[in-house]
Amino acid sequence: MISSPPAGQARVASQENLLIDYLHRLERHRTERRAVHIHLSGLNSQNRRDHHLRIVLSTFEGLVKMLQAQVFTLINSDLVVVYKAQAQDEVESAIVKLRFLFSDDPLIIDDAQGRRGTFCTWYDLEKEYDVVVALAQGMLQQEKDRRAAEQEKISRERVPEKPKGAPFTPDLLARVEAGLAQADLANLMRRQAVCAVVGQAPPQPVFHELFISIADLRQTLMPSVNMNSSPWLFQQLTETLDRRVLSLLNKHDDRTLEGDISLNLNVSTLLSPEFMVFDDNVKAGMRGTIVLELQKVDIFADLGAYLFARDFAHDRGYRICIDGLSYSMLPFVDRERLGADLIKLIWEPSLTEEKDKKTEALRRIGVTRIILARCDTPSAIEYGHSVGITLFQGRHIEQTLLNDVRRRGIARARPRTY
């Protein structure tokens, strides 16, 4: 018997909870019912991206529509499929398809060769009902613990730690640049959405920022070196990274270059041969949906070079965003005179102090031209809405997007039959 939450206690709105509710309904109808736990969380991270999950869910879509199965997507990316015994062959066929999809993953290889590794765990609900219930309850408790830990982390004020490591020297820079020539940067490429958020509506991605994770790069090439210790050497490193990123994008055979992206680049990179090749690969009509993000320090280091690069980029149809601005820098940055289409303002709680004065400064810039970045908590969104900002970026936005995907998954998987 599955225990129900006490009256008035908030339930975790998750598929773990829905799975327990569904098993509760099946307690007296478990004859000829089976389940399979698909351990997607055991796959390598590059095989657990959103598009992989969509493919996995679509594999079982036919069975769900025929009322032969229900699919539950768990917080750790695992799937639990509860199905009628008569659909055993179809479920096994779906598993074969998934094994083929992830055939190069160590988990599948180990599973196939009889080594330690389990892709699927099968259950007969008529005989193992209590085992599956205990499994679902354990998953629900893990989800509650995760949410509690996440909330505690958000609410706890922490002083950022200073980067540790040996100083960054010209010799080390040369070694890093040599390593970059051999490194597979595709594994270090990250995407983060810039979203329109209006009222209570879920975030709508406007474009995705593509960038190399410097922390991951440091960990991969020189974990004992503090690459930020020399601003000028770091600047040269980012120029090398720019060229490698453009080269990587030029080689991609996917739809990356069709638009709705932003790239962090140096001013000098916009005038480089690598950018010319990139520009040639972009469809003419798509340039207007590509944003080029430039750092303030790079802009003012050589204003003439920036103005020349800006005119070139605008002539080609790209949009310019000035990245990494704090509120204290705004008096020194005239967006209109610099000819920038957007600015990226870093969220900080101090923005709520002397709010009327600061709001007026933001409105002079144009709130529709501001992206509020590093929005890691709901309070950043609340502040942005209060001053008229509608474009946001940050970890809270990413989590909200993920939750919205899961809610849609819950709606698709909501039980309609016993």
C-alpha positions in Angstrom: 0.0 0.0 0.0 1.4 3.4 -0.9 1.0 6.0 1.8 -0.6 9.3 0.7 0.8 12.7 1.9 -0.9 14.1 5.0 -3.7 16.6 4.3 -2.4 20.1 3.5 1.2 18.9 2.9 2.6 20.2 -0.4 3.4 17.4 -2.8 6.5 17.5 -5.0 5.2 18.3 -8.5 7.4 15.7 -10.2 7.1 12.5 -12.2 8.5 10.6 -9.2 5.3 11.6 -7.5 3.2 10.7 -10.5 4.8 7.3 -10.7 3.9 6.6 -7.1 0.3 7.8 -7.7 0.1 5.5 -10.8 1.5 2.5 -8.9 -1.1 3.2 -6.1 -3.8 3.0 -8.8 -2.4 -0.3 -10.1 -2.2 -2.0 -6.7 -5.4 -4.1 -7.4 -4.8 -4.2 -11.2 -1.2 -5.4 -11.4 -1.9 -8.7 -13.1 -0.2 -8.8 -16.5 1.6 -5.5 -15.7 5.3 -5.1 -16.0 7.9 -2.3 -15.7 11.3 -1.5 -17.0 13.7 1.0 -15.4 16.0 2.5 -18.1 19.2 3.8 -16.4 19.9 6.8 -18.7 21.7 8.5 -15.9 24.5 5.9 -16.3 25.3 7.2 -19.8 28.0 9.7 -20.5 26.9 13.3 -20.2 27.2 13.9 -24.0 24.5 11.2 -24.4 22.1 12.8 -21.9 21.3 16.0 -23.7 17.8 17.3 -24.3 17.6 16.0 -27.8 18.6 12.5 -26.7 15.7 12.6 -24.1 13.3 13.6 -26.8 14.4 10.7 -29.0 14.0 8.3 -26.1 10.5 9.5 -25.3 9.4 9.4 -28.9 10.5 5.7 -29.0 7.7 4.9 -26.6 5.2 7.4 -28.0 3.3 4.8 -30.0 2.7 2.6 -27.0 1.5 5.5 -24.9 -1.0 6.5 -27.5 -2.3 2.9 -27.8 -2.7 2.9 -24.0 -0.3 0.1 -23.7 2.3 1.9 -21.6 3.0 4.9 -19.4 6.4 6.6 -19.3 7.8 8.6 -16.4 10.9 10.8 -16.8 12.8 11.1 -13.6 14.9 14.0 -12.3 18.1 12.1 -13.0 17.1 11.4 -16.6 16.2 7.8 -15.9 13.0 6.5 -17.4 10.5 4.1 -15.8 8.1 2.5 -18.3 5.0 0.7 -16.9 3.3 -1.4 -19.5 0.9 -4.2 -20.2 2.5 -7.7 -20.6 1.0 -8.0 -24.1 3.3 -5.2 -25.2 6.5 -7.0 -24.1 7.8 -7.5 -27.6 7.2 -3.8 -28.6 8.9 -2.6 -25.4 11.9 -4.9 -26.0 12.1 -3.6 -29.6 12.2 -0.1 -28.2 15.0 -1.0 -25.9 17.0 -2.5 -28.8 16.5 0.8 -30.6 17.9 2.7 -27.6 20.9 0.4 -27.3 21.6 1.1 -30.9 21.3 4.8 -30.4 23.8 4.7 -27.5 25.9 1.9 -28.9 29.2 3.7 -28.4 28.5 4.5 -24.7 30.6 2.6 -22.2 27.5 1.6 -20.3 26.0 -0.2 -23.3 29.4 -1.7 -24.2 29.9 -3.1 -20.7 26.3 -4.3 -20.7 26.7 -6.2 -24.0 29.9 -7.8 -22.9 28.7 -9.0 -19.6 30.8 -6.6 -17.6 29.5 -4.4 -14.8 27.0 -2.2 -16.3 23.2 -2.2 -16.4 21.2 -0.3 -18.9 17.8 -1.8 -18.0 16.2 -3.4 -15.0 13.0 -5.4 -15.6 10.1 -6.0 -13.1 7.0 -8.2 -13.1 4.5 -6.1 -11.1 2.5 -9.1 -10.1 5.5 -10.6 -8.2 7.7 -7.5 -7.6 5.1 -4.8 -7.0 6.5 -3.9 -3.5 10.1 -3.7 -5.0 9.0 -1.1 -7.6 7.0 0.9 -5.0 10.1 1.0 -2.8 12.2 2.1 -5.8 9.7 4.9 -6.6 9.5 6.1 -3.0 13.3 6.2 -2.8 13.4 8.3 -6.0 10.8 10.7 -4.7 12.8 11.1 -1.4 16.0 11.8 -3.5 14.1 14.4 -5.4 12.9 16.1 -2.2 16.4 16.0 -0.7 17.8 17.5 -4.0 15.3 20.4 -3.9 16.0 21.1 -0.3 19.7 21.2 -0.9 19.2 23.5 -3.9 17.1 25.9 -1.9 19.6 26.0 0.9 22.4 26.7 -1.6 20.4 29.6 -3.1 19.5 31.1 0.2 23.0 30.9 1.6 25.1 34.0 1.1 28.6 33.0 0.0 31.7 35.1 -0.7 33.2 34.1 -4.1 36.5 32.3 -3.7 39.5 33.8 -5.3 40.9 31.6 -8.1 43.8 29.4 -6.9 46.8 28.1 -8.8 50.1 29.0 -10.2 50.5 32.3 -12.1 49.8 32.3 -15.8 53.1 33.0 -17.7 54.0 33.4 -21.4 55.5 29.9 -21.3 52.3 28.4 -19.9 50.3 30.3 -22.5 52.4 28.8 -25.3 51.8 25.3 -23.8 48.0 26.0 -23.5 47.8 27.2 -27.1 49.7 24.1 -28.2 47.2 22.0 -26.2 44.3 23.7 -27.8 45.5 22.6 -31.2 45.0 19.0 -30.1 42.0 19.4 -27.7 38.5 18.3 -28.7 36.7 21.6 -27.9 33.4 20.2 -28.9 33.2 18.6 -25.4 33.9 22.0 -23.8 31.3 23.9 -25.8 28.4 25.1 -23.7 25.0 26.6 -24.6 23.0 28.9 -22.4 19.7 30.4 -23.5 18.7 34.1 -23.5 15.0 34.0 -23.0 12.0 36.3 -23.1 10.1 36.1 -19.9 6.8 38.0 -19.7 4.5 37.8 -16.7 4.0 34.2 -15.5 4.5 32.7 -19.0 7.3 30.1 -19.2 10.7 31.4 -20.7 10.8 31.5 -24.5 14.4 31.1 -25.9 15.3 34.0 -28.2 18.8 32.8 -28.9 21.5 30.5 -27.3 24.9 31.8 -26.3 27.7 29.4 -27.4 30.9 29.6 -25.3 33.8 27.6 -24.2 33.8 26.8 -20.4 37.1 28.3 -19.2 36.8 26.4 -15.9 36.5 23.1 -17.8 39.3 24.1 -20.2 41.6 24.9 -17.2 40.7 21.6 -15.6 41.4 19.7 -18.8 44.7 21.4 -19.8 46.3 23.0 -16.7 44.3 22.4 -13.5 47.1 23.9 -11.3 47.3 27.2 -13.2 45.2 30.3 -12.5 44.6 31.5 -16.1 43.0 34.8 -14.8 46.2 35.9 -13.0 47.4 37.9 -16.1 44.6 39.8 -17.9 46.7 40.4 -21.0 47.8 36.8 -21.4 44.3 35.7 -20.7 43.2 38.1 -23.5 45.6 36.5 -25.9 44.3 33.1 -24.9 40.7 34.1 -25.6 41.7 35.3 -29.1 43.2 31.8 -29.7 40.0 30.3 -28.4 37.9 32.5 -30.7 39.7 31.1 -33.8 39.3 27.5 -32.6 35.6 28.0 -31.9 35.0 29.5 -35.3 37.0 26.7 -36.9 34.8 24.2 -34.9 31.6 25.9 -36.0 32.8 25.9 -39.6 33.3 22.2 -39.5 29.9 21.4 -38.0 27.4 19.8 -40.3 24.4 20.5 -38.1 22.1 23.6 -38.1 24.3 25.7 -35.7 25.1 28.3 -38.3 21.4 28.8 -39.3 21.0 31.5 -36.6 19.5 32.2 -33.2 22.9 32.1 -31.5 25.4 34.4 -29.9 29.2 34.2 -29.9 31.7 35.7 -27.4 34.4 37.2 -29.6 37.3 39.7 -29.4 37.2 42.8 -31.6 40.3 41.6 -33.4 38.6 38.3 -34.2 35.9 40.1 -36.2 38.5 41.2 -38.6 40.4 37.9 -38.8 40.4 35.4 -41.8 38.7 32.8 -39.5 35.7 35.1 -39.1 35.6 35.7 -42.9 35.3 31.9 -43.4 32.6 31.7 -40.7 30.7 34.6 -42.4 30.9 32.8 -45.7 29.3 29.7 -44.1 26.4 31.6 -42.7 23.2 31.9 -44.8 22.7 35.5 -45.7 19.2 35.7 -44.2 20.4 34.3 -40.9 23.0 36.9 -40.0 20.3 39.1 -38.4 19.6 36.3 -35.9 23.3 36.0 -34.8 24.5 38.2 -31.9 28.2 39.0 -31.5 29.1 39.6 -27.8 32.1 41.9 -27.2 33.7 42.6 -23.8 33.8 46.2 -22.5 37.6 46.1 -21.8 38.3 44.9 -25.4 36.1 47.7 -26.8 37.8 50.5 -24.9 41.3 49.1 -25.3 41.1 50.2 -29.0 38.0 52.2 -29.7 38.9 52.8 -33.3 39.2 49.1 -34.0 35.9 48.5 -32.3 34.1 51.1 -34.5 35.6 49.6 -37.6 34.6 46.1 -36.6 31.1 47.2 -35.5 30.5 48.9 -38.9 31.7 45.7 -40.7 29.5 43.5 -38.6 26.4 45.7 -39.0 27.0 45.9 -42.8 27.0 42.1 -42.9 23.7 42.0 -40.8 25.0 40.9 -37.4 23.9 42.4 -34.1 26.3 43.7 -31.4 26.0 43.1 -27.7 28.3 44.7 -25.1 28.8 41.9 -22.5 29.6 41.9 -18.8 28.4 45.3 -17.6 27.7 46.0 -13.9 25.4 48.9 -13.0 28.4 51.0 -11.8 29.8 50.9 -15.4 26.7 52.1 -17.1 27.5 55.9 -16.8 30.7 55.2 -18.9 28.9 53.2 -21.6 26.7 55.0 -24.0 25.0 52.2 -25.9 23.6 54.4 -28.7 26.9 56.2 -29.4 28.7 52.9 -29.4 26.2 51.6 -31.9 25.5 48.5 -29.9 22.2 46.7 -30.3 22.1 45.2 -26.8 23.9 45.3 -23.5 24.2 42.5 -21.0 23.7 43.8 -17.4 25.0 41.5 -14.6 22.3 41.0 -11.9 23.3 41.9 -8.4 21.0 42.4 -5.4 22.3 46.0 -4.9 20.2 46.9 -8.0 17.2 47.0 -5.7 18.8 49.8 -3.6 17.8 53.4 -4.7 15.7 51.7 -7.2 14.0 54.8 -8.7 17.3 56.4 -9.6 18.7 53.2 -11.1 15.5 52.5 -13.0 15.7 55.8 -14.7 19.3 55.1 -15.8 18.2 51.7 -17.2 15.3 53.4 -19.1 17.7 55.9 -20.7 19.6 52.9 -22.1 16.3 51.3 -23.2 15.0 48.4 -21.2 14.1 46.5 -24.3 17.8 46.5 -25.2 19.0 45.0 -21.9 19.7 41.4 -21.1 19.7 40.8 -17.4 22.4 38.1 -17.0 23.5 35.7 -14.2 19.9 35.4 -13.0 20.5 32.5 -10.5 17.4 33.2 -8.3 13.7 34.1 -8.9 14.4 37.5 -7.3 16.5 38.6 -10.3 13.5 37.9 -12.6 11.2 39.8 -10.2 13.5 42.8 -10.3 13.8 42.7 -14.0 10.0 42.6 -14.5 9.6 45.5 -12.0 11.8 47.8 -14.2 10.5 46.5 -17.6 13.3 44.1 -18.6 12.0 41.1 -20.5 15.3 39.4 -21.6 17.0 37.2 -19.1 19.9 34.7 -18.9 21.2 32.5 -16.0 21.0 29.3 -14.1 17.4 30.0 -12.8 16.3 30.5 -16.4 17.9 27.2 -17.4 16.3 25.3 -14.6 12.9 26.9 -15.4 13.3 25.8 -19.0 14.1 22.2 -17.9 11.2 22.2 -15.5 8.9 23.3 -18.3 10.1 20.4 -20.5 9.4 18.0 -17.6 6.0 19.4 -17.0 5.1 18.9 -20.7 6.5 15.4 -20.3 4.3 14.9 -17.2 1.2 16.0 -19.2 2.0 13.5 -21.9 2.5 10.7 -19.4 -0.5 11.5 -17.2 -2.3 8.2 -16.6 -5.5 7.7 -18.5 -6.2 4.0 -17.8 -5.5 1.4 -15.2 
